[in-house]
Amino acid sequence: MKFFTTSLTSGTFLVAAAQGASLLSIQPQDSSSCTILGGIPFNGLQPSAITLSNNNALTLTSASPNSPLDGITITHIGGTIDILVGY
């Protein structure tokens, strides 16, 4: 597996299936926050954004490299958001 790392300090970070990501880890630093939105409806429900803040981490993985993560938007609210992508 190869990894990409970045720190988001403004704007958005999008993950689409075409990028082939099978792992996504998101962790806002102290006094930092972001929203995470899945862009795909589930059981007839539309997605809504959740907020992640202050060193709380979220890691998402796909079932296999043949079905990569898709439709995920990370939006910066404040501070610095550390992101690691495995593909």
Phi and psi in radians as a Rosetta constraint file:
Dihedral C 1 N 2 CA 2 C 2 CIRCULARHARMONIC -1.802 0.35
Dihedral N 2 CA 2 C 2 N 3 CIRCULARHARMONIC 2.682 0.35
Dihedral C 2 N 3 CA 3 C 3 CIRCULARHARMONIC -2.212 0.35
Dihedral N 3 CA 3 C 3 N 4 CIRCULARHARMONIC 2.544 0.35
Dihedral C 3 N 4 CA 4 C 4 CIRCULARHARMONIC -2.138 0.35
Dihedral N 4 CA 4 C 4 N 5 CIRCULARHARMONIC 2.334 0.35
Dihedral C 4 N 5 CA 5 C 5 CIRCULARHARMONIC -2.193 0.35
Dihedral N 5 CA 5 C 5 N 6 CIRCULARHARMONIC 2.563 0.35
Dihedral C 5 N 6 CA 6 C 6 CIRCULARHARMONIC -2.742 0.35
Dihedral N 6 CA 6 C 6 N 7 CIRCULARHARMONIC 2.858 0.35
Dihedral C 6 N 7 CA 7 C 7 CIRCULARHARMONIC -2.094 0.35
Dihedral N 7 CA 7 C 7 N 8 CIRCULARHARMONIC 2.089 0.35
Dihedral C 7 N 8 CA 8 C 8 CIRCULARHARMONIC -1.554 0.35
Dihedral N 8 CA 8 C 8 N 9 CIRCULARHARMONIC 2.120 0.35
Dihedral C 8 N 9 CA 9 C 9 CIRCULARHARMONIC -2.057 0.35
Dihedral N 9 CA 9 C 9 N 10 CIRCULARHARMONIC -0.051 0.35
Dihedral C 9 N 10 CA 10 C 10 CIRCULARHARMONIC -2.958 0.35
Dihedral N 10 CA 10 C 10 N 11 CIRCULARHARMONIC 2.826 0.35
Dihedral C 10 N 11 CA 11 C 11 CIRCULARHARMONIC 1.340 0.35
Dihedral N 11 CA 11 C 11 N 12 CIRCULARHARMONIC -2.627 0.35
Dihedral C 11 N 12 CA 12 C 12 CIRCULARHARMONIC -2.268 0.35
Dihedral N 12 CA 12 C 12 N 13 CIRCULARHARMONIC 2.801 0.35
Dihedral C 12 N 13 CA 13 C 13 CIRCULARHARMONIC -2.287 0.35
Dihedral N 13 CA 13 C 13 N 14 CIRCULARHARMONIC 2.115 0.35
Dihedral C 13 N 14 CA 14 C 14 CIRCULARHARMONIC -1.885 0.35
Dihedral N 14 CA 14 C 14 N 15 CIRCULARHARMONIC 2.477 0.35
Dihedral C 14 N 15 CA 15 C 15 CIRCULARHARMONIC -2.120 0.35
Dihedral N 15 CA 15 C 15 N 16 CIRCULARHARMONIC 2.105 0.35
Dihedral C 15 N 16 CA 16 C 16 CIRCULARHARMONIC -2.144 0.35
Dihedral N 16 CA 16 C 16 N 17 CIRCULARHARMONIC 2.711 0.35
Dihedral C 16 N 17 CA 17 C 17 CIRCULARHARMONIC -0.977 0.35
Dihedral N 17 CA 17 C 17 N 18 CIRCULARHARMONIC -0.626 0.35
Dihedral C 17 N 18 CA 18 C 18 CIRCULARHARMONIC -1.060 0.35
Dihedral N 18 CA 18 C 18 N 19 CIRCULARHARMONIC -0.364 0.35
Dihedral C 18 N 19 CA 19 C 19 CIRCULARHARMONIC -1.406 0.35
Dihedral N 19 CA 19 C 19 N 20 CIRCULARHARMONIC -0.279 0.35
Dihedral C 19 N 20 CA 20 C 20 CIRCULARHARMONIC 1.311 0.35
Dihedral N 20 CA 20 C 20 N 21 CIRCULARHARMONIC 0.361 0.35
Dihedral C 20 N 21 CA 21 C 21 CIRCULARHARMONIC -1.260 0.35
Dihedral N 21 CA 21 C 21 N 22 CIRCULARHARMONIC 2.267 0.35
Dihedral C 21 N 22 CA 22 C 22 CIRCULARHARMONIC -1.976 0.35
Dihedral N 22 CA 22 C 22 N 23 CIRCULARHARMONIC -0.086 0.35
Dihedral C 22 N 23 CA 23 C 23 CIRCULARHARMONIC -2.510 0.35
Dihedral N 23 CA 23 C 23 N 24 CIRCULARHARMONIC 2.386 0.35
Dihedral C 23 N 24 CA 24 C 24 CIRCULARHARMONIC -2.443 0.35
Dihedral N 24 CA 24 C 24 N 25 CIRCULARHARMONIC 2.128 0.35
Dihedral C 24 N 25 CA 25 C 25 CIRCULARHARMONIC -2.121 0.35
Dihedral N 25 CA 25 C 25 N 26 CIRCULARHARMONIC 2.309 0.35
Dihedral C 25 N 26 CA 26 C 26 CIRCULARHARMONIC -2.241 0.35
Dihedral N 26 CA 26 C 26 N 27 CIRCULARHARMONIC 2.255 0.35
Dihedral C 26 N 27 CA 27 C 27 CIRCULARHARMONIC -2.543 0.35
Dihedral N 27 CA 27 C 27 N 28 CIRCULARHARMONIC 1.907 0.35
Dihedral C 27 N 28 CA 28 C 28 CIRCULARHARMONIC -1.195 0.35
Dihedral N 28 CA 28 C 28 N 29 CIRCULARHARMONIC 2.447 0.35
Dihedral C 28 N 29 CA 29 C 29 CIRCULARHARMONIC -1.313 0.35
Dihedral N 29 CA 29 C 29 N 30 CIRCULARHARMONIC 3.135 0.35
Dihedral C 29 N 30 CA 30 C 30 CIRCULARHARMONIC -0.891 0.35
Dihedral N 30 CA 30 C 30 N 31 CIRCULARHARMONIC 2.440 0.35
Dihedral C 30 N 31 CA 31 C 31 CIRCULARHARMONIC 0.972 0.35
Dihedral N 31 CA 31 C 31 N 32 CIRCULARHARMONIC 0.575 0.35
Dihedral C 31 N 32 CA 32 C 32 CIRCULARHARMONIC -2.207 0.35
Dihedral N 32 CA 32 C 32 N 33 CIRCULARHARMONIC 2.722 0.35
Dihedral C 32 N 33 CA 33 C 33 CIRCULARHARMONIC -2.743 0.35
Dihedral N 33 CA 33 C 33 N 34 CIRCULARHARMONIC 2.788 0.35
Dihedral C 33 N 34 CA 34 C 34 CIRCULARHARMONIC -2.665 0.35
Dihedral N 34 CA 34 C 34 N 35 CIRCULARHARMONIC 2.883 0.35
Dihedral C 34 N 35 CA 35 C 35 CIRCULARHARMONIC -1.918 0.35
Dihedral N 35 CA 35 C 35 N 36 CIRCULARHARMONIC 2.671 0.35
Dihedral C 35 N 36 CA 36 C 36 CIRCULARHARMONIC -2.209 0.35
Dihedral N 36 CA 36 C 36 N 37 CIRCULARHARMONIC 2.235 0.35
Dihedral C 36 N 37 CA 37 C 37 CIRCULARHARMONIC -2.237 0.35
Dihedral N 37 CA 37 C 37 N 38 CIRCULARHARMONIC 2.171 0.35
Dihedral C 37 N 38 CA 38 C 38 CIRCULARHARMONIC -1.545 0.35
Dihedral N 38 CA 38 C 38 N 39 CIRCULARHARMONIC 2.280 0.35
Dihedral C 38 N 39 CA 39 C 39 CIRCULARHARMONIC -1.653 0.35
Dihedral N 39 CA 39 C 39 N 40 CIRCULARHARMONIC 0.297 0.35
Dihedral C 39 N 40 CA 40 C 40 CIRCULARHARMONIC -2.136 0.35
Dihedral N 40 CA 40 C 40 N 41 CIRCULARHARMONIC 2.197 0.35
Dihedral C 40 N 41 CA 41 C 41 CIRCULARHARMONIC -1.057 0.35
Dihedral N 41 CA 41 C 41 N 42 CIRCULARHARMONIC 2.668 0.35
Dihedral C 41 N 42 CA 42 C 42 CIRCULARHARMONIC -2.379 0.35
Dihedral N 42 CA 42 C 42 N 43 CIRCULARHARMONIC 2.185 0.35
Dihedral C 42 N 43 CA 43 C 43 CIRCULARHARMONIC 0.876 0.35
Dihedral N 43 CA 43 C 43 N 44 CIRCULARHARMONIC 0.677 0.35
Dihedral C 43 N 44 CA 44 C 44 CIRCULARHARMONIC 1.422 0.35
Dihedral N 44 CA 44 C 44 N 45 CIRCULARHARMONIC -0.018 0.35
Dihedral C 44 N 45 CA 45 C 45 CIRCULARHARMONIC -1.703 0.35
Dihedral N 45 CA 45 C 45 N 46 CIRCULARHARMONIC 2.414 0.35
Dihedral C 45 N 46 CA 46 C 46 CIRCULARHARMONIC -1.410 0.35
Dihedral N 46 CA 46 C 46 N 47 CIRCULARHARMONIC 2.569 0.35
Dihedral C 46 N 47 CA 47 C 47 CIRCULARHARMONIC -1.226 0.35
Dihedral N 47 CA 47 C 47 N 48 CIRCULARHARMONIC 2.684 0.35
Dihedral C 47 N 48 CA 48 C 48 CIRCULARHARMONIC -2.351 0.35
Dihedral N 48 CA 48 C 48 N 49 CIRCULARHARMONIC 2.605 0.35
Dihedral C 48 N 49 CA 49 C 49 CIRCULARHARMONIC -1.253 0.35
Dihedral N 49 CA 49 C 49 N 50 CIRCULARHARMONIC 2.546 0.35
Dihedral C 49 N 50 CA 50 C 50 CIRCULARHARMONIC -2.010 0.35
Dihedral N 50 CA 50 C 50 N 51 CIRCULARHARMONIC 2.685 0.35
Dihedral C 50 N 51 CA 51 C 51 CIRCULARHARMONIC -1.843 0.35
Dihedral N 51 CA 51 C 51 N 52 CIRCULARHARMONIC 2.368 0.35
Dihedral C 51 N 52 CA 52 C 52 CIRCULARHARMONIC -2.117 0.35
Dihedral N 52 CA 52 C 52 N 53 CIRCULARHARMONIC 2.329 0.35
Dihedral C 52 N 53 CA 53 C 53 CIRCULARHARMONIC -2.615 0.35
Dihedral N 53 CA 53 C 53 N 54 CIRCULARHARMONIC 2.872 0.35
Dihedral C 53 N 54 CA 54 C 54 CIRCULARHARMONIC 0.799 0.35
Dihedral N 54 CA 54 C 54 N 55 CIRCULARHARMONIC 1.136 0.35
Dihedral C 54 N 55 CA 55 C 55 CIRCULARHARMONIC 1.194 0.35
Dihedral N 55 CA 55 C 55 N 56 CIRCULARHARMONIC 0.137 0.35
Dihedral C 55 N 56 CA 56 C 56 CIRCULARHARMONIC -1.390 0.35
Dihedral N 56 CA 56 C 56 N 57 CIRCULARHARMONIC 2.225 0.35
Dihedral C 56 N 57 CA 57 C 57 CIRCULARHARMONIC -1.864 0.35
Dihedral N 57 CA 57 C 57 N 58 CIRCULARHARMONIC 2.636 0.35
Dihedral C 57 N 58 CA 58 C 58 CIRCULARHARMONIC -2.314 0.35
Dihedral N 58 CA 58 C 58 N 59 CIRCULARHARMONIC 2.266 0.35
Dihedral C 58 N 59 CA 59 C 59 CIRCULARHARMONIC -2.153 0.35
Dihedral N 59 CA 59 C 59 N 60 CIRCULARHARMONIC 2.240 0.35
Dihedral C 59 N 60 CA 60 C 60 CIRCULARHARMONIC -2.027 0.35
Dihedral N 60 CA 60 C 60 N 61 CIRCULARHARMONIC 2.431 0.35
Dihedral C 60 N 61 CA 61 C 61 CIRCULARHARMONIC -2.309 0.35
Dihedral N 61 CA 61 C 61 N 62 CIRCULARHARMONIC 2.631 0.35
Dihedral C 61 N 62 CA 62 C 62 CIRCULARHARMONIC -1.582 0.35
Dihedral N 62 CA 62 C 62 N 63 CIRCULARHARMONIC 2.835 0.35
Dihedral C 62 N 63 CA 63 C 63 CIRCULARHARMONIC -1.157 0.35
Dihedral N 63 CA 63 C 63 N 64 CIRCULARHARMONIC -0.570 0.35
Dihedral C 63 N 64 CA 64 C 64 CIRCULARHARMONIC -2.828 0.35
Dihedral N 64 CA 64 C 64 N 65 CIRCULARHARMONIC 2.841 0.35
Dihedral C 64 N 65 CA 65 C 65 CIRCULARHARMONIC -1.058 0.35
Dihedral N 65 CA 65 C 65 N 66 CIRCULARHARMONIC -0.367 0.35
Dihedral C 65 N 66 CA 66 C 66 CIRCULARHARMONIC -1.350 0.35
Dihedral N 66 CA 66 C 66 N 67 CIRCULARHARMONIC -0.191 0.35
Dihedral C 66 N 67 CA 67 C 67 CIRCULARHARMONIC -2.301 0.35
Dihedral N 67 CA 67 C 67 N 68 CIRCULARHARMONIC 1.321 0.35
Dihedral C 67 N 68 CA 68 C 68 CIRCULARHARMONIC -1.176 0.35
Dihedral N 68 CA 68 C 68 N 69 CIRCULARHARMONIC 2.863 0.35
Dihedral C 68 N 69 CA 69 C 69 CIRCULARHARMONIC -1.068 0.35
Dihedral N 69 CA 69 C 69 N 70 CIRCULARHARMONIC 2.553 0.35
Dihedral C 69 N 70 CA 70 C 70 CIRCULARHARMONIC -2.635 0.35
Dihedral N 70 CA 70 C 70 N 71 CIRCULARHARMONIC 2.540 0.35
Dihedral C 70 N 71 CA 71 C 71 CIRCULARHARMONIC 1.236 0.35
Dihedral N 71 CA 71 C 71 N 72 CIRCULARHARMONIC 0.646 0.35
Dihedral C 71 N 72 CA 72 C 72 CIRCULARHARMONIC -1.970 0.35
Dihedral N 72 CA 72 C 72 N 73 CIRCULARHARMONIC 2.237 0.35
Dihedral C 72 N 73 CA 73 C 73 CIRCULARHARMONIC -2.108 0.35
Dihedral N 73 CA 73 C 73 N 74 CIRCULARHARMONIC 2.183 0.35
Dihedral C 73 N 74 CA 74 C 74 CIRCULARHARMONIC -1.852 0.35
Dihedral N 74 CA 74 C 74 N 75 CIRCULARHARMONIC 2.162 0.35
Dihedral C 74 N 75 CA 75 C 75 CIRCULARHARMONIC -2.042 0.35
Dihedral N 75 CA 75 C 75 N 76 CIRCULARHARMONIC 2.188 0.35
Dihedral C 75 N 76 CA 76 C 76 CIRCULARHARMONIC -1.176 0.35
Dihedral N 76 CA 76 C 76 N 77 CIRCULARHARMONIC 2.326 0.35
Dihedral C 76 N 77 CA 77 C 77 CIRCULARHARMONIC -1.891 0.35
Dihedral N 77 CA 77 C 77 N 78 CIRCULARHARMONIC -0.856 0.35
Dihedral C 77 N 78 CA 78 C 78 CIRCULARHARMONIC -2.885 0.35
Dihedral N 78 CA 78 C 78 N 79 CIRCULARHARMONIC 2.729 0.35
Dihedral C 78 N 79 CA 79 C 79 CIRCULARHARMONIC 1.290 0.35
Dihedral N 79 CA 79 C 79 N 80 CIRCULARHARMONIC -2.537 0.35
Dihedral C 79 N 80 CA 80 C 80 CIRCULARHARMONIC -2.178 0.35
Dihedral N 80 CA 80 C 80 N 81 CIRCULARHARMONIC 2.288 0.35
Dihedral C 80 N 81 CA 81 C 81 CIRCULARHARMONIC -1.964 0.35
Dihedral N 81 CA 81 C 81 N 82 CIRCULARHARMONIC 2.048 0.35
Dihedral C 81 N 82 CA 82 C 82 CIRCULARHARMONIC -1.497 0.35
Dihedral N 82 CA 82 C 82 N 83 CIRCULARHARMONIC 2.315 0.35
Dihedral C 82 N 83 CA 83 C 83 CIRCULARHARMONIC -2.280 0.35
Dihedral N 83 CA 83 C 83 N 84 CIRCULARHARMONIC 2.340 0.35
Dihedral C 83 N 84 CA 84 C 84 CIRCULARHARMONIC -2.188 0.35
Dihedral N 84 CA 84 C 84 N 85 CIRCULARHARMONIC 2.251 0.35
Dihedral C 84 N 85 CA 85 C 85 CIRCULARHARMONIC -2.106 0.35
Dihedral N 85 CA 85 C 85 N 86 CIRCULARHARMONIC 2.253 0.35
Dihedral C 85 N 86 CA 86 C 86 CIRCULARHARMONIC -1.921 0.35
Dihedral N 86 CA 86 C 86 N 87 CIRCULARHARMONIC 2.370 0.35
